[in-house]
Amino acid sequence: MAMAAAVSASSASTFNRAGSSVFLEGKPINLSNSQFPSKGLYRSSFLRMLEIKAQHKRNTFERSASVKALSEDDKNGKPSEVSPLVVCFGELLIDFVPTVNGVSLADAPAFKKAPGGAPANVAVGIARLGGSSAFVGKVGEDEFGRMLVDILKENNVEHRGMRFDSGARTALAFVTLKADGEREFMFFRNPSADMLLTESELDVDLIQKAKIFHYGSISLIADPCRSAHLAAMRIARDTGSILSYDPNLRLPLWPSASEAREGILSIWDQADLIKVSEEEIEFAHAYSDSHASLIIVVPCLTG
């Protein structure tokens, strides 16, 4: 059995000089510094999560100064040491999912709301696992926006990078998993508040504290958020953060498939970590001969 993996050859030199890593459907791949002479690609092999965790701890999380908490310790009023800060950037929205499983959106009898947005899910997941996370983004100054920020607070996600927009609504998405296993999406963003985040609204100090800066591609679709996204990446990179990228392909949100491919690949080579699905690998490969050298096949050692 073989599995496709996407790798960024150029990013290996910036991943704290330890090589770039790609995560395919939750399986980590370590890319060593040994290059294939002809392609400039990096040898890859599947490692267990504990080995990846240990390597990251040794090579990326140890710095001269300890990471300090963003808030003061209740007992002594001094900053407390916490795990390395992961700052997530992008969309925070409301997902509406059917109250029954396996139906299309049209056939759903009713929907229930749930917090959503891939980068925000990462921030909450890290915090729930006992890590330190923050979120940077924008929501509408409406009931849904305030609800979402409250959820960040309840889950101990640092939210000082959040902004509210009084002129645009919080993004909404209707999503279902149909009986045939296909996902169906319907988005309401014309434009939504998350698309209107500007570079001047970025919390630069918060981004500079990130040991890992995590983002997707949805925030690249249109300005001003695209410019804010690129600026935030520059800030994080210049302060030594690990850049973590989830392409998170959502074709209905892009003007065209070609623009989606161009946007997703435009920042591909800058990432140190890429979480990518087989669908996204196939999409990038099918639409770009120039990036074909980033696609390799490795044996699946984990069954």
FENZIZI-V568385 format. One line per field, one symbol per residue. ss: DSSP state (@ for helix, = for strand, . for the rest). burial: + if it has 16 or more other ideal C-beta (glycine too) atoms within 10 Angstrom, else -. Layout:
ss=???
burial=???
This chain:
ss=.=====...@@@@.......====..=========......=====..@@@@@@@@@@@@@......=====......===...=====...======...=........======.@@@@@@@@@@@...=========..@@@@@@@@@@@@...========......=======....======....@@@@..@@@..@@@@@...====..@@@....@@@@@@@@@@@@@@...=====....@@@...@@@@@@@@@@.@@@..====.@@@@@@@@@@....@@@=====....
burial=--+++++++-++-+++-+++++++--+++++---------++-+-++----+--++---+------+----------------+++++++++++++++----+-+--+------++++++-+++-++---++++++++++++-++--++-++--+++++-+++-+--+++++++++-------+--+-+-+++++++-+-+++--++-++++++++++++++--++-++++++-++----++++++++++--++-----++-+++-++-++++++++--++-+++--+--+--+++-+-----
